[in-house]
Amino acid sequence: MKEPLVSVIMGVYNGQDTLEDAVNSIISQSYQNWEFIICDDCSSDRTWSILEKYRKIDSRITILHNDKNVRLAASLNKCLEISKGKYIARMDADDISLSQRLEKQVSFLEKHPEYDVVGCNRIIFDENGEHGIRTSIEYPDKKMLLKDTPFAHPTIMMKKSVYDLLNGYSETRETMRAEDLELWFRFYENGYTGYNLQEVLYKYREGKKDLKKRNLQAGIQTAKVFWYGYKKLHFPLYQRIWAAKPIIAAMVPDWIMEKYYESNLTGE
């Protein structure tokens, strides 16, 4: 068996209701030279039995298990430790990769070695159907971090060598809810560059219940990640006021945030 060019990594916790759709979306990719490493973060539902079923029917799937719940960053690092691919693709257990996602991202990185990561646009959906398309800036740079994240984390494919040089994800309590954001600060600090394909290649699950996850404590933690990240990138003090955005967002009523997210969707 030849070595896989792409390692898809995913952490999952109590994902029995959406896990099969996520895994099937990778199995059904037009590009097939991949391995899929999935870490069960000590789930209490049927997640493990579902994963065992897939391991038996597809030898490219490797499943790992945490003896205790350690959250996403640590689970992803565990996957990274055994990954063999030249490229690492992220995947979330409640999302869906469209059939040409891996093919198009591999093609881009192979043709454009000057870029270190590539993301894409995505369809926003929930149990009630699809709600529109959320786009990402085509050529994001570090200034994007003043207002938003430069890449949608679960849509990315990154060079394994870059993950290795960055030592993967931070597992500290302070970055627990913002492991992707903290990664982008270190990514730009080290001079790496990325690109977002202006195609819809991913379906991202986002419903009203996700708004309920917002709270002041999480907002403060994320604000700290922004603050220290801005300092790391030497942003001037007057720009660091943007670090307060997560705290403000945590105090905004859900119905207003729902309208805000809807305003960022397109129908095309």
Secondary structure, 3 states (H helix, E strand, C coil): CCCCCEEEEEEECCCCCCHHHHHHHHHCCCCCCEEEEEEECCCCCCHHHHHHHHHHHCCCEEEEECCCCCHHHHHHHHHHHHCCCCEEEECCCCCEECCCHHHHHHHHHHHCCCCCEEEEEEEEEECCEEEEEECCCCCCCHHHHHCCCCCCHHHCEEEHHHHHHCCCCCCCHHHCCCHHHHHHHHHHHCCCCEEEEEEEEEEEECCHHHHCCCCHHHHHHHHHHHHHHHHHCCCCHHHHHHHHHHHHHHHCCHHHHHHHHHHCCECC
